[in-house]
Amino acid sequence: MNSKVYNSQNLKRKRKRVKKVCKLCAQGVNYIDYKDVETLQKYISHSCKILPRRVSGLCQKHQRMVANGIKRARIVALMPFVKED
């Protein structure tokens, strides 16, 4: 029988994680305007849901700003709440 030998070195081998850098921090953005719909569109899914941090790659501060901007734009009717089929 061909059985692969598993030792501790093989089990410890993992991928190196590359730390995500916030796109908005790299650009030096301090404020996200709710009227800038083109920027906010990048952070919603095809079903108009706000993307989570792990998907969008934003830091906590900018994720909060983006979420508030999207919510404000929805209330003012600049962005849809739900995608129509």
PDB file as gemmi writes it, atoms N, CA and C in Angstrom:
CRYST1    1.000    1.000    1.000  90.00  90.00  90.00 P 1                      
ATOM      1  N   MET A   1       0.819  -1.183   0.000  1.00  0.00           N  
ATOM      2  CA  MET A   1       0.000   0.000   0.000  1.00  0.00           C  
ATOM      3  C   MET A   1       0.867   1.253   0.000  1.00  0.00           C  
ATOM      4  N   ASN A   2       0.390   2.224  -0.734  1.00  0.00           N  
ATOM      5  CA  ASN A   2       1.073   3.504  -0.752  1.00  0.00           C  
ATOM      6  C   ASN A   2       0.377   4.440   0.220  1.00  0.00           C  
ATOM      7  N   SER A   3       1.023   4.686   1.307  1.00  0.00           N  
ATOM      8  CA  SER A   3       0.451   5.612   2.276  1.00  0.00           C  
ATOM      9  C   SER A   3       1.413   6.774   2.453  1.00  0.00           C  
ATOM     10  N   LYS A   4       0.876   7.954   2.398  1.00  0.00           N  
ATOM     11  CA  LYS A   4       1.686   9.152   2.526  1.00  0.00           C  
ATOM     12  C   LYS A   4       1.986   9.387   4.005  1.00  0.00           C  
ATOM     13  N   VAL A   5       3.200   9.686   4.278  1.00  0.00           N  
ATOM     14  CA  VAL A   5       3.621   9.901   5.659  1.00  0.00           C  
ATOM     15  C   VAL A   5       3.371  11.361   6.003  1.00  0.00           C  
ATOM     16  N   TYR A   6       2.623  11.583   7.059  1.00  0.00           N  
ATOM     17  CA  TYR A   6       2.338  12.930   7.540  1.00  0.00           C  
ATOM     18  C   TYR A   6       3.167  13.170   8.789  1.00  0.00           C  
ATOM     19  N   ASN A   7       4.028  14.117   8.723  1.00  0.00           N  
ATOM     20  CA  ASN A   7       4.764  14.482   9.920  1.00  0.00           C  
ATOM     21  C   ASN A   7       4.406  15.909  10.305  1.00  0.00           C  
ATOM     22  N   SER A   8       4.977  16.370  11.383  1.00  0.00           N  
ATOM     23  CA  SER A   8       4.591  17.675  11.906  1.00  0.00           C  
ATOM     24  C   SER A   8       4.982  18.807  10.960  1.00  0.00           C  
ATOM     25  N   GLN A   9       6.035  18.626  10.177  1.00  0.00           N  
ATOM     26  CA  GLN A   9       6.442  19.681   9.250  1.00  0.00           C  
ATOM     27  C   GLN A   9       5.422  19.857   8.127  1.00  0.00           C  
ATOM     28  N   ASN A  10       4.863  18.765   7.626  1.00  0.00           N  
ATOM     29  CA  ASN A  10       3.868  18.873   6.562  1.00  0.00           C  
ATOM     30  C   ASN A  10       2.581  19.513   7.063  1.00  0.00           C  
ATOM     31  N   LEU A  11       2.211  19.218   8.294  1.00  0.00           N  
ATOM     32  CA  LEU A  11       0.969  19.768   8.829  1.00  0.00           C  
ATOM     33  C   LEU A  11       1.103  21.251   9.157  1.00  0.00           C  
ATOM     34  N   LYS A  12       2.308  21.681   9.506  1.00  0.00           N  
ATOM     35  CA  LYS A  12       2.507  23.076   9.876  1.00  0.00           C  
ATOM     36  C   LYS A  12       2.659  23.985   8.664  1.00  0.00           C  
ATOM     37  N   ARG A  13       2.868  23.413   7.493  1.00  0.00           N  
ATOM     38  CA  ARG A  13       3.037  24.217   6.293  1.00  0.00           C  
ATOM     39  C   ARG A  13       1.719  24.886   5.923  1.00  0.00           C  
ATOM     40  N   LYS A  14       1.716  26.179   5.944  1.00  0.00           N  
ATOM     41  CA  LYS A  14       0.510  26.931   5.612  1.00  0.00           C  
ATOM     42  C   LYS A  14       0.886  28.046   4.652  1.00  0.00           C  
ATOM     43  N   ARG A  15      -0.121  28.609   4.031  1.00  0.00           N  
ATOM     44  CA  ARG A  15       0.108  29.735   3.151  1.00  0.00           C  
ATOM     45  C   ARG A  15       0.435  30.966   3.986  1.00  0.00           C  
ATOM     46  N   LYS A  16       1.283  31.790   3.434  1.00  0.00           N  
ATOM     47  CA  LYS A  16       1.568  33.055   4.092  1.00  0.00           C  
ATOM     48  C   LYS A  16       0.454  34.020   3.751  1.00  0.00           C  
ATOM     49  N   ARG A  17      -0.086  34.649   4.750  1.00  0.00           N  
ATOM     50  CA  ARG A  17      -1.163  35.603   4.523  1.00  0.00           C  
ATOM     51  C   ARG A  17      -0.582  36.966   4.189  1.00  0.00           C  
ATOM     52  N   VAL A  18      -1.132  37.561   3.178  1.00  0.00           N  
ATOM     53  CA  VAL A  18      -0.753  38.910   2.824  1.00  0.00           C  
ATOM     54  C   VAL A  18      -1.774  39.834   3.457  1.00  0.00           C  
ATOM     55  N   LYS A  19      -1.294  40.753   4.270  1.00  0.00           N  
ATOM     56  CA  LYS A  19      -2.207  41.648   4.971  1.00  0.00           C  
ATOM     57  C   LYS A  19      -2.860  42.606   3.973  1.00  0.00           C  
ATOM     58  N   LYS A  20      -4.184  42.678   4.035  1.00  0.00           N  
ATOM     59  CA  LYS A  20      -4.912  43.579   3.155  1.00  0.00           C  
ATOM     60  C   LYS A  20      -4.712  45.016   3.628  1.00  0.00           C  
ATOM     61  N   VAL A  21      -4.519  45.886   2.680  1.00  0.00           N  
ATOM     62  CA  VAL A  21      -4.403  47.306   2.979  1.00  0.00           C  
ATOM     63  C   VAL A  21      -5.690  47.972   2.536  1.00  0.00           C  
ATOM     64  N   CYS A  22      -6.242  48.790   3.405  1.00  0.00           N  
ATOM     65  CA  CYS A  22      -7.489  49.495   3.095  1.00  0.00           C  
ATOM     66  C   CYS A  22      -7.268  50.397   1.881  1.00  0.00           C  
ATOM     67  N   LYS A  23      -8.128  50.253   0.867  1.00  0.00           N  
ATOM     68  CA  LYS A  23      -7.989  51.032  -0.368  1.00  0.00           C  
ATOM     69  C   LYS A  23      -8.157  52.526  -0.096  1.00  0.00           C  
ATOM     70  N   LEU A  24      -9.078  52.853   0.789  1.00  0.00           N  
ATOM     71  CA  LEU A  24      -9.358  54.259   1.053  1.00  0.00           C  
ATOM     72  C   LEU A  24      -8.280  54.897   1.922  1.00  0.00           C  
ATOM     73  N   CYS A  25      -7.672  54.119   2.821  1.00  0.00           N  
ATOM     74  CA  CYS A  25      -6.545  54.632   3.607  1.00  0.00           C  
ATOM     75  C   CYS A  25      -5.356  54.910   2.694  1.00  0.00           C  
ATOM     76  N   ALA A  26      -5.123  54.022   1.732  1.00  0.00           N  
ATOM     77  CA  ALA A  26      -4.012  54.193   0.800  1.00  0.00           C  
ATOM     78  C   ALA A  26      -4.198  55.444  -0.060  1.00  0.00           C  
ATOM     79  N   GLN A  27      -5.453  55.783  -0.374  1.00  0.00           N  
ATOM     80  CA  GLN A  27      -5.743  56.978  -1.175  1.00  0.00           C  
ATOM     81  C   GLN A  27      -5.789  58.237  -0.321  1.00  0.00           C  
ATOM     82  N   GLY A  28      -5.840  58.079   0.997  1.00  0.00           N  
ATOM     83  CA  GLY A  28      -5.887  59.230   1.893  1.00  0.00           C  
ATOM     84  C   GLY A  28      -7.265  59.846   2.005  1.00  0.00           C  
ATOM     85  N   VAL A  29      -8.293  59.050   1.892  1.00  0.00           N  
ATOM     86  CA  VAL A  29      -9.667  59.541   1.976  1.00  0.00           C  
ATOM     87  C   VAL A  29     -10.045  59.740   3.446  1.00  0.00           C  
ATOM     88  N   ASN A  30     -10.535  60.933   3.773  1.00  0.00           N  
ATOM     89  CA  ASN A  30     -10.949  61.230   5.144  1.00  0.00           C  
ATOM     90  C   ASN A  30     -12.460  61.253   5.310  1.00  0.00           C  
ATOM     91  N   TYR A  31     -13.187  61.470   4.219  1.00  0.00           N  
ATOM     92  CA  TYR A  31     -14.640  61.594   4.293  1.00  0.00           C  
ATOM     93  C   TYR A  31     -15.254  60.967   3.049  1.00  0.00           C  
ATOM     94  N   ILE A  32     -16.328  60.238   3.230  1.00  0.00           N  
ATOM     95  CA  ILE A  32     -17.036  59.624   2.107  1.00  0.00           C  
ATOM     96  C   ILE A  32     -18.383  60.311   1.972  1.00  0.00           C  
ATOM     97  N   ASP A  33     -18.603  60.919   0.819  1.00  0.00           N  
ATOM     98  CA  ASP A  33     -19.819  61.681   0.583  1.00  0.00           C  
ATOM     99  C   ASP A  33     -20.919  60.752   0.080  1.00  0.00           C  
ATOM    100  N   TYR A  34     -22.108  60.874   0.634  1.00  0.00           N  
ATOM    101  CA  TYR A  34     -23.219  60.016   0.228  1.00  0.00           C  
ATOM    102  C   TYR A  34     -23.691  60.345  -1.183  1.00  0.00           C  
ATOM    103  N   LYS A  35     -23.335  61.520  -1.700  1.00  0.00           N  
ATOM    104  CA  LYS A  35     -23.747  61.906  -3.053  1.00  0.00           C  
ATOM    105  C   LYS A  35     -22.829  61.320  -4.126  1.00  0.00           C  
ATOM    106  N   ASP A  36     -21.704  60.751  -3.724  1.00  0.00           N  
ATOM    107  CA  ASP A  36     -20.768  60.122  -4.658  1.00  0.00           C  
ATOM    108  C   ASP A  36     -21.185  58.664  -4.869  1.00  0.00           C  
ATOM    109  N   VAL A  37     -22.195  58.469  -5.691  1.00  0.00           N  
ATOM    110  CA  VAL A  37     -22.812  57.151  -5.873  1.00  0.00           C  
ATOM    111  C   VAL A  37     -21.872  56.184  -6.581  1.00  0.00           C  
ATOM    112  N   GLU A  38     -21.043  56.676  -7.474  1.00  0.00           N  
ATOM    113  CA  GLU A  38     -20.118  55.796  -8.202  1.00  0.00           C  
ATOM    114  C   GLU A  38     -19.153  55.088  -7.254  1.00  0.00           C  
ATOM    115  N   THR A  39     -18.654  55.803  -6.276  1.00  0.00           N  
ATOM    116  CA  THR A  39     -17.760  55.194  -5.286  1.00  0.00           C  
ATOM    117  C   THR A  39     -18.508  54.205  -4.410  1.00  0.00           C  
ATOM    118  N   LEU A  40     -19.700  54.568  -3.998  1.00  0.00           N  
ATOM    119  CA  LEU A  40     -20.477  53.696  -3.109  1.00  0.00           C  
ATOM    120  C   LEU A  40     -20.947  52.426  -3.810  1.00  0.00           C  
ATOM    121  N   GLN A  41     -21.149  52.479  -5.131  1.00  0.00           N  
ATOM    122  CA  GLN A  41     -21.589  51.302  -5.889  1.00  0.00           C  
ATOM    123  C   GLN A  41     -20.578  50.162  -5.810  1.00  0.00           C  
ATOM    124  N   LYS A  42     -19.299  50.494  -5.611  1.00  0.00           N  
ATOM    125  CA  LYS A  42     -18.247  49.474  -5.537  1.00  0.00           C  
ATOM    126  C   LYS A  42     -18.386  48.596  -4.297  1.00  0.00           C  
ATOM    127  N   TYR A  43     -19.089  49.093  -3.300  1.00  0.00           N  
ATOM    128  CA  TYR A  43     -19.162  48.399  -2.017  1.00  0.00           C  
ATOM    129  C   TYR A  43     -20.529  47.786  -1.736  1.00  0.00           C  
ATOM    130  N   ILE A  44     -21.325  47.571  -2.793  1.00  0.00           N  
ATOM    131  CA  ILE A  44     -22.572  46.828  -2.640  1.00  0.00           C  
ATOM    132  C   ILE A  44     -22.559  45.649  -3.603  1.00  0.00           C  
ATOM    133  N   SER A  45     -23.272  44.590  -3.238  1.00  0.00           N  
ATOM    134  CA  SER A  45     -23.319  43.388  -4.065  1.00  0.00           C  
ATOM    135  C   SER A  45     -24.326  43.578  -5.197  1.00  0.00           C  
ATOM    136  N   HIS A  46     -24.435  42.571  -6.053  1.00  0.00           N  
ATOM    137  CA  HIS A  46     -25.378  42.640  -7.172  1.00  0.00           C  
ATOM    138  C   HIS A  46     -26.823  42.681  -6.691  1.00  0.00           C  
ATOM    139  N   SER A  47     -27.058  42.216  -5.463  1.00  0.00           N  
ATOM    140  CA  SER A  47     -28.413  42.275  -4.909  1.00  0.00           C  
ATOM    141  C   SER A  47     -28.593  43.490  -3.994  1.00  0.00           C  
ATOM    142  N   CYS A  48     -27.697  44.470  -4.111  1.00  0.00           N  
ATOM    143  CA  CYS A  48     -27.747  45.748  -3.387  1.00  0.00           C  
ATOM    144  C   CYS A  48     -27.540  45.608  -1.881  1.00  0.00           C  
ATOM    145  N   LYS A  49     -26.825  44.589  -1.453  1.00  0.00           N  
ATOM    146  CA  LYS A  49     -26.471  44.459  -0.043  1.00  0.00           C  
ATOM    147  C   LYS A  49     -25.083  45.047   0.175  1.00  0.00           C  
ATOM    148  N   ILE A  50     -24.863  45.613   1.351  1.00  0.00           N  
ATOM    149  CA  ILE A  50     -23.568  46.186   1.681  1.00  0.00           C  
ATOM    150  C   ILE A  50     -22.572  45.049   1.900  1.00  0.00           C  
ATOM    151  N   LEU A  51     -21.428  45.130   1.226  1.00  0.00           N  
ATOM    152  CA  LEU A  51     -20.417  44.085   1.354  1.00  0.00           C  
ATOM    153  C   LEU A  51     -19.743  44.150   2.725  1.00  0.00           C  
ATOM    154  N   PRO A  52     -19.422  42.997   3.316  1.00  0.00           N  
ATOM    155  CA  PRO A  52     -18.736  42.998   4.604  1.00  0.00           C  
ATOM    156  C   PRO A  52     -17.264  43.399   4.456  1.00  0.00           C  
ATOM    157  N   ARG A  53     -16.622  43.692   5.562  1.00  0.00           N  
ATOM    158  CA  ARG A  53     -15.230  44.137   5.556  1.00  0.00           C  
ATOM    159  C   ARG A  53     -14.295  43.114   4.937  1.00  0.00           C  
ATOM    160  N   ARG A  54     -14.521  41.845   5.217  1.00  0.00           N  
ATOM    161  CA  ARG A  54     -13.605  40.819   4.714  1.00  0.00           C  
ATOM    162  C   ARG A  54     -13.640  40.722   3.195  1.00  0.00           C  
ATOM    163  N   VAL A  55     -14.750  41.151   2.588  1.00  0.00           N  
ATOM    164  CA  VAL A  55     -14.874  41.128   1.130  1.00  0.00           C  
ATOM    165  C   VAL A  55     -14.426  42.461   0.528  1.00  0.00           C  
ATOM    166  N   SER A  56     -14.845  43.547   1.121  1.00  0.00           N  
ATOM    167  CA  SER A  56     -14.532  44.864   0.566  1.00  0.00           C  
ATOM    168  C   SER A  56     -13.072  45.248   0.785  1.00  0.00           C  
ATOM    169  N   GLY A  57     -12.460  44.736   1.847  1.00  0.00           N  
ATOM    170  CA  GLY A  57     -11.059  45.035   2.123  1.00  0.00           C  
ATOM    171  C   GLY A  57     -10.836  46.389   2.766  1.00  0.00           C  
ATOM    172  N   LEU A  58     -11.861  46.933   3.392  1.00  0.00           N  
ATOM    173  CA  LEU A  58     -11.744  48.233   4.044  1.00  0.00           C  
ATOM    174  C   LEU A  58     -11.420  48.063   5.524  1.00  0.00           C  
ATOM    175  N   CYS A  59     -10.871  49.113   6.110  1.00  0.00           N  
ATOM    176  CA  CYS A  59     -10.650  49.097   7.552  1.00  0.00           C  
ATOM    177  C   CYS A  59     -11.985  49.401   8.245  1.00  0.00           C  
ATOM    178  N   GLN A  60     -11.999  49.266   9.545  1.00  0.00           N  
ATOM    179  CA  GLN A  60     -13.249  49.440  10.290  1.00  0.00           C  
ATOM    180  C   GLN A  60     -13.791  50.858  10.161  1.00  0.00           C  
ATOM    181  N   LYS A  61     -12.904  51.832  10.214  1.00  0.00           N  
ATOM    182  CA  LYS A  61     -13.311  53.238  10.128  1.00  0.00           C  
ATOM    183  C   LYS A  61     -13.975  53.543   8.782  1.00  0.00           C  
ATOM    184  N   HIS A  62     -13.352  53.119   7.699  1.00  0.00           N  
ATOM    185  CA  HIS A  62     -13.902  53.403   6.377  1.00  0.00           C  
ATOM    186  C   HIS A  62     -15.117  52.533   6.061  1.00  0.00           C  
ATOM    187  N   GLN A  63     -15.155  51.326   6.596  1.00  0.00           N  
ATOM    188  CA  GLN A  63     -16.338  50.482   6.391  1.00  0.00           C  
ATOM    189  C   GLN A  63     -17.568  51.141   7.005  1.00  0.00           C  
ATOM    190  N   ARG A  64     -17.399  51.722   8.189  1.00  0.00           N  
ATOM    191  CA  ARG A  64     -18.495  52.425   8.846  1.00  0.00           C  
ATOM    192  C   ARG A  64     -18.936  53.627   8.012  1.00  0.00           C  
ATOM    193  N   MET A  65     -17.974  54.383   7.489  1.00  0.00           N  
ATOM    194  CA  MET A  65     -18.307  55.548   6.661  1.00  0.00           C  
ATOM    195  C   MET A  65     -19.043  55.138   5.387  1.00  0.00           C  
ATOM    196  N   VAL A  66     -18.578  54.063   4.756  1.00  0.00           N  
ATOM    197  CA  VAL A  66     -19.219  53.580   3.530  1.00  0.00           C  
ATOM    198  C   VAL A  66     -20.639  53.108   3.823  1.00  0.00           C  
ATOM    199  N   ALA A  67     -20.822  52.357   4.909  1.00  0.00           N  
ATOM    200  CA  ALA A  67     -22.150  51.856   5.264  1.00  0.00           C  
ATOM    201  C   ALA A  67     -23.112  53.007   5.535  1.00  0.00           C  
ATOM    202  N   ASN A  68     -22.659  54.006   6.271  1.00  0.00           N  
ATOM    203  CA  ASN A  68     -23.510  55.167   6.547  1.00  0.00           C  
ATOM    204  C   ASN A  68     -23.806  55.950   5.276  1.00  0.00           C  
ATOM    205  N   GLY A  69     -22.825  56.066   4.396  1.00  0.00           N  
ATOM    206  CA  GLY A  69     -23.032  56.760   3.125  1.00  0.00           C  
ATOM    207  C   GLY A  69     -24.050  56.046   2.248  1.00  0.00           C  
ATOM    208  N   ILE A  70     -23.970  54.715   2.211  1.00  0.00           N  
ATOM    209  CA  ILE A  70     -24.928  53.931   1.421  1.00  0.00           C  
ATOM    210  C   ILE A  70     -26.333  54.083   1.996  1.00  0.00           C  
ATOM    211  N   LYS A  71     -26.443  54.016   3.312  1.00  0.00           N  
ATOM    212  CA  LYS A  71     -27.759  54.157   3.948  1.00  0.00           C  
ATOM    213  C   LYS A  71     -28.356  55.531   3.696  1.00  0.00           C  
ATOM    214  N   ARG A  72     -27.534  56.573   3.774  1.00  0.00           N  
ATOM    215  CA  ARG A  72     -28.027  57.921   3.501  1.00  0.00           C  
ATOM    216  C   ARG A  72     -28.438  58.076   2.039  1.00  0.00           C  
ATOM    217  N   ALA A  73     -27.632  57.527   1.141  1.00  0.00           N  
ATOM    218  CA  ALA A  73     -27.958  57.619  -0.293  1.00  0.00           C  
ATOM    219  C   ALA A  73     -29.251  56.870  -0.605  1.00  0.00           C  
ATOM    220  N   ARG A  74     -29.514  55.788   0.098  1.00  0.00           N  
ATOM    221  CA  ARG A  74     -30.769  55.052  -0.102  1.00  0.00           C  
ATOM    222  C   ARG A  74     -31.959  55.879   0.356  1.00  0.00           C  
ATOM    223  N   ILE A  75     -31.827  56.544   1.485  1.00  0.00           N  
ATOM    224  CA  ILE A  75     -32.936  57.342   2.026  1.00  0.00           C  
ATOM    225  C   ILE A  75     -33.266  58.521   1.105  1.00  0.00           C  
ATOM    226  N   VAL A  76     -32.231  59.118   0.509  1.00  0.00           N  
ATOM    227  CA  VAL A  76     -32.430  60.258  -0.382  1.00  0.00           C  
ATOM    228  C   VAL A  76     -32.778  59.800  -1.797  1.00  0.00           C  
ATOM    229  N   ALA A  77     -32.875  58.504  -2.011  1.00  0.00           N  
ATOM    230  CA  ALA A  77     -33.260  57.880  -3.275  1.00  0.00           C  
ATOM    231  C   ALA A  77     -32.198  58.027  -4.359  1.00  0.00           C  
ATOM    232  N   LEU A  78     -30.921  58.063  -3.955  1.00  0.00           N  
ATOM    233  CA  LEU A  78     -29.834  58.051  -4.932  1.00  0.00           C  
ATOM    234  C   LEU A  78     -29.420  56.623  -5.274  1.00  0.00           C  
ATOM    235  N   MET A  79     -29.694  55.695  -4.361  1.00  0.00           N  
ATOM    236  CA  MET A  79     -29.383  54.282  -4.562  1.00  0.00           C  
ATOM    237  C   MET A  79     -30.604  53.449  -4.193  1.00  0.00           C  
ATOM    238  N   PRO A  80     -30.749  52.292  -4.823  1.00  0.00           N  
ATOM    239  CA  PRO A  80     -31.917  51.454  -4.513  1.00  0.00           C  
ATOM    240  C   PRO A  80     -31.720  50.652  -3.231  1.00  0.00           C  
ATOM    241  N   PHE A  81     -32.820  50.330  -2.568  1.00  0.00           N  
ATOM    242  CA  PHE A  81     -32.787  49.425  -1.424  1.00  0.00           C  
ATOM    243  C   PHE A  81     -32.700  47.978  -1.895  1.00  0.00           C  
ATOM    244  N   VAL A  82     -33.455  47.669  -2.971  1.00  0.00           N  
ATOM    245  CA  VAL A  82     -33.537  46.307  -3.480  1.00  0.00           C  
ATOM    246  C   VAL A  82     -33.372  46.342  -4.991  1.00  0.00           C  
ATOM    247  N   LYS A  83     -32.704  45.330  -5.515  1.00  0.00           N  
ATOM    248  CA  LYS A  83     -32.519  45.208  -6.957  1.00  0.00           C  
ATOM    249  C   LYS A  83     -33.777  44.593  -7.563  1.00  0.00           C  
ATOM    250  N   GLU A  84     -34.305  45.213  -8.605  1.00  0.00           N  
ATOM    251  CA  GLU A  84     -35.477  44.676  -9.276  1.00  0.00           C  
ATOM    252  C   GLU A  84     -35.052  43.717 -10.363  1.00  0.00           C  
ATOM    253  N   ASP A  85     -35.786  42.623 -10.537  1.00  0.00           N  
ATOM    254  CA  ASP A  85     -35.469  41.624 -11.567  1.00  0.00           C  
ATOM    255  C   ASP A  85     -36.066  41.989 -12.898  1.00  0.00           C  
TER     256      ASP A  85                                                      
END                                                                             
